Amino acid sequence: MSALSMRLEEAYRGGRMLDGLEPDVAPADLAAAYAAQAELAARLGPVGGWKSGAKGLTGPMAGSALPASGFAASPARIPAQGLNRRGVEVEVAFRFGRDLPARERPYSRDELIAAFDAVMPALEVVDSRFANYPDIPTAWQVADFQNHARLVLGEARPDPAGFNLDDVFATLTVDGEVRVEQANGNPAVDALRPVLWLVNEGPGRTLGIQAGQVVTTGTLTGLIFVPPGSRVEGEVRHLGRVEAVFD
């Protein structure tokens, strides 16, 4: 186990923030960061799902395993303990209905869609184990589960292939005040492109996609930070609502 994954595990379990990383601990590149992420995921328990995203149609893609211990069903109460920040994003998530083991031939887009058995609204809670976030290197964020903290899932609906990712309207409400109303706001534009990367080249290939896991497809509302005690609601039109209260 690398010194980096050990340091991050200590921060996760202790609920504390890291001031930085020594040169001999910091990841030298993204490959080292993803390797540390995989080690950390294995140490923190079963993987409940994945996050994926990109900036634009040609921008670099990123992804992360998500520990099942951080998942909750809507409506959720999220304790303040262990959270340093409370960033929130509304997303669309898909559930895998079958395994997608690593193979030499890449999975096609049609195969990916056929592997989904449900679609649902999701609220990702963003946090960091680093005190200087977001002013930290990209590789540090990759190792730290891409700044992931919790995932709240709304009601799962069948026929995921029938949900149109190209025509999505999302709303984010905090304490009854609408903070964001956004049409087609996914920064990846093509939301399945980073999911395909995750499965074929990214951490999903390393750890293996399993039936029952979910994958998020990138923020629809941007990232908003909220204070303790906030009640946050997300809605994706034609899909449903998701809610969390921060104790």
C-alpha positions as CSV (number, residue, x, y, z in Angstrom):
1,M,0.0,0.0,0.0
2,S,1.4,3.4,-0.9
3,A,2.1,6.1,1.6
4,L,-0.4,8.4,-0.3
5,S,-3.3,6.0,0.1
6,M,-2.4,5.4,3.8
7,R,-2.3,9.1,4.4
8,L,-5.7,9.6,2.8
9,E,-7.2,6.7,4.6
10,E,-6.1,8.2,8.0
11,A,-7.7,11.5,7.0
12,Y,-11.0,9.7,6.0
13,R,-11.2,7.6,9.1
14,G,-10.1,10.5,11.4
15,G,-12.3,13.1,9.8
16,R,-9.4,15.5,9.6
17,M,-7.9,17.6,6.9
18,L,-4.4,17.4,5.4
19,D,-2.3,20.6,5.1
20,G,-0.4,19.1,2.2
21,L,1.7,16.2,1.0
22,E,5.5,15.8,1.2
23,P,7.3,15.4,-2.1
24,D,7.9,11.7,-1.5
25,V,4.2,11.1,-0.8
26,A,2.5,13.3,-3.4
27,P,1.6,11.4,-6.7
28,A,4.1,12.0,-9.4
29,D,1.5,11.9,-12.1
30,L,-2.2,10.9,-12.8
31,A,-1.3,7.2,-13.1
32,A,0.1,7.2,-9.6
33,A,-2.9,9.1,-8.4
34,Y,-5.4,6.6,-9.9
35,A,-3.3,3.7,-8.4
36,A,-3.6,5.3,-5.0
37,Q,-7.3,5.9,-5.5
38,A,-7.8,2.1,-6.2
39,E,-5.9,1.2,-3.1
40,L,-7.9,3.6,-1.0
41,A,-11.2,2.2,-2.4
42,A,-10.1,-1.3,-1.5
43,R,-9.2,-0.2,2.0
44,L,-12.4,1.7,2.7
45,G,-14.8,-1.2,1.9
46,P,-17.0,-2.2,-1.0
47,V,-17.4,0.1,-4.0
48,G,-21.0,1.3,-4.3
49,G,-20.5,3.0,-7.6
50,W,-18.5,5.5,-9.7
51,K,-18.4,9.1,-10.7
52,S,-17.3,10.3,-14.1
53,G,-17.0,13.6,-15.9
54,A,-15.3,15.8,-18.4
55,K,-15.1,19.4,-19.6
56,G,-16.4,19.7,-23.1
57,L,-16.6,17.3,-25.9
58,T,-12.9,16.9,-26.2
59,G,-11.6,17.8,-22.7
60,P,-9.8,15.2,-20.5
61,M,-12.0,12.8,-18.7
62,A,-11.9,11.9,-15.0
63,G,-13.5,9.4,-12.7
64,S,-13.4,7.7,-9.3
65,A,-14.6,4.8,-7.3
66,L,-17.2,5.7,-4.7
67,P,-17.3,3.8,-1.3
68,A,-20.7,2.3,-0.6
69,S,-20.4,3.6,3.0
70,G,-21.1,7.1,1.7
71,F,-24.4,6.2,-0.1
72,A,-27.8,7.1,1.2
73,A,-31.4,7.0,-0.1
74,S,-33.4,10.2,-0.4
75,P,-34.6,11.8,1.8
76,A,-31.3,11.6,3.7
77,R,-29.9,13.1,6.9
78,I,-26.1,13.7,6.6
79,P,-24.2,14.2,9.8
80,A,-21.8,17.1,10.1
81,Q,-19.2,14.8,11.6
82,G,-16.6,13.9,9.1
83,L,-17.5,16.7,6.6
84,N,-15.2,19.6,6.2
85,R,-17.2,21.2,3.4
86,R,-20.7,20.7,2.0
87,G,-20.6,21.2,-1.7
88,V,-23.7,19.9,-3.6
89,E,-24.3,19.0,-7.2
90,V,-27.4,17.6,-8.9
91,E,-26.7,14.8,-11.3
92,V,-28.2,11.9,-13.3
93,A,-27.1,8.4,-12.2
94,F,-27.5,5.0,-13.9
95,R,-27.4,1.6,-12.2
96,F,-25.6,-1.3,-13.8
97,G,-27.8,-4.4,-14.2
98,R,-24.9,-6.6,-15.0
99,D,-21.1,-6.9,-14.6
100,L,-18.8,-5.3,-17.1
101,P,-15.5,-7.1,-16.5
102,A,-12.3,-5.8,-18.1
103,R,-11.6,-7.1,-21.6
104,E,-9.3,-6.3,-24.5
105,R,-12.1,-5.1,-26.8
106,P,-13.6,-1.9,-25.5
107,Y,-17.2,-1.8,-24.7
108,S,-19.3,0.1,-27.2
109,R,-21.8,2.8,-26.4
110,D,-24.7,0.5,-27.2
111,E,-23.3,-2.2,-24.9
112,L,-22.9,0.4,-22.1
113,I,-26.5,1.6,-22.4
114,A,-27.7,-2.0,-22.5
115,A,-25.9,-2.7,-19.2
116,F,-28.0,-0.1,-17.4
117,D,-31.2,-1.3,-15.7
118,A,-32.3,1.9,-14.0
119,V,-31.9,5.7,-14.0
120,M,-32.3,8.1,-11.0
121,P,-31.7,11.6,-9.8
122,A,-28.7,12.0,-7.5
123,L,-27.2,14.6,-5.2
124,E,-23.4,14.4,-4.8
125,V,-21.9,15.9,-1.7
126,V,-18.4,17.2,-2.5
127,D,-15.7,17.5,0.1
128,S,-11.9,17.3,0.3
129,R,-9.4,15.9,2.7
130,F,-7.1,18.8,1.9
131,A,-7.2,22.1,3.7
132,N,-6.3,24.2,0.6
133,Y,-8.9,22.7,-1.7
134,P,-9.7,23.7,-4.4
135,D,-6.2,25.2,-4.8
136,I,-4.4,21.8,-4.9
137,P,-3.0,19.8,-7.8
138,T,-5.3,17.8,-10.0
139,A,-3.5,14.5,-9.1
140,W,-4.2,15.0,-5.4
141,Q,-7.9,15.4,-6.2
142,V,-7.9,12.3,-8.3
143,A,-6.4,10.2,-5.4
144,D,-8.9,11.8,-3.0
145,F,-11.9,10.2,-4.9
146,Q,-12.2,13.3,-7.1
147,N,-13.3,15.3,-4.0
148,H,-16.2,13.0,-3.3
149,A,-17.9,12.7,0.1
150,R,-21.5,11.3,-0.1
151,L,-24.0,10.3,-2.7
152,V,-27.8,10.6,-2.2
153,L,-29.9,8.7,-4.6
154,G,-33.5,9.3,-5.6
155,E,-36.1,6.8,-6.7
156,A,-34.7,4.4,-9.4
157,R,-36.8,4.2,-12.5
158,P,-36.8,1.5,-15.2
159,D,-36.1,2.1,-18.9
160,P,-32.9,4.0,-18.6
161,A,-32.4,3.9,-22.4
162,G,-35.6,6.0,-22.7
163,F,-34.2,8.8,-20.7
164,N,-32.9,11.6,-22.9
165,L,-29.6,12.9,-21.6
166,D,-29.5,15.5,-24.3
167,D,-32.6,17.3,-23.0
168,V,-32.2,17.6,-19.2
169,F,-33.5,20.4,-17.0
170,A,-32.3,20.4,-13.4
171,T,-33.1,22.5,-10.3
172,L,-31.1,23.0,-7.1
173,T,-33.0,24.4,-4.1
174,V,-31.4,25.3,-0.7
175,D,-33.7,26.0,2.3
176,G,-36.6,26.6,-0.1
177,E,-34.7,29.1,-2.3
178,V,-34.1,28.1,-5.9
179,R,-30.3,28.6,-6.4
180,V,-29.9,27.1,-9.8
181,E,-32.2,26.3,-12.7
182,Q,-30.2,24.9,-15.6
183,A,-31.1,23.3,-18.9
184,N,-28.5,20.9,-20.5
185,G,-25.9,22.0,-18.1
186,N,-23.6,19.0,-18.1
187,P,-20.1,20.3,-18.7
188,A,-19.2,17.1,-20.6
189,V,-22.0,17.8,-23.2
190,D,-22.0,14.1,-24.1
191,A,-22.5,12.7,-20.6
192,L,-21.8,9.1,-21.7
193,R,-18.4,9.8,-23.2
194,P,-16.7,9.9,-19.7
195,V,-18.7,6.9,-18.6
196,L,-17.3,4.9,-21.5
197,W,-13.8,6.1,-20.6
198,L,-14.4,5.0,-17.0
199,V,-15.4,1.5,-18.1
200,N,-12.8,1.0,-20.8
201,E,-9.7,2.9,-19.6
202,G,-10.3,4.4,-16.2
203,P,-10.8,3.1,-12.6
204,G,-13.8,1.0,-13.6
205,R,-11.5,-1.1,-15.7
206,T,-9.0,-1.5,-12.9
207,L,-11.5,-2.4,-10.1
208,G,-14.3,-3.9,-12.3
209,I,-17.9,-2.8,-12.8
210,Q,-20.4,-4.9,-10.9
211,A,-24.1,-5.3,-11.2
212,G,-25.9,-3.1,-8.6
213,Q,-23.3,-0.3,-8.7
214,V,-24.3,3.1,-10.0
215,V,-22.4,5.7,-12.0
216,T,-23.0,9.5,-11.9
217,T,-22.6,11.4,-15.2
218,G,-21.4,14.9,-14.1
219,T,-23.0,18.0,-12.5
220,L,-26.0,19.5,-14.0
221,T,-26.1,22.5,-11.7
222,G,-22.5,23.4,-10.9
223,L,-21.1,23.2,-7.4
224,I,-22.6,25.2,-4.6
225,F,-21.4,25.1,-1.0
226,V,-24.0,25.2,1.8
227,P,-23.7,25.8,5.6
228,P,-24.5,23.3,8.3
229,G,-28.2,22.8,8.9
230,S,-29.1,23.3,5.2
231,R,-31.9,21.4,3.5
232,V,-31.0,20.7,-0.1
233,E,-33.4,19.5,-2.8
234,G,-32.5,18.6,-6.4
235,E,-34.9,17.9,-9.2
236,V,-34.3,16.5,-12.7
237,R,-37.3,17.0,-14.9
238,H,-39.0,13.8,-16.0
239,L,-36.9,11.9,-13.5
240,G,-37.6,13.0,-10.0
241,R,-36.4,14.6,-6.8
242,V,-33.6,14.0,-4.3
243,E,-33.3,15.6,-0.9
244,A,-30.7,15.8,1.9
245,V,-30.6,17.7,5.2
246,F,-27.2,18.5,6.7
247,D,-27.2,18.1,10.5
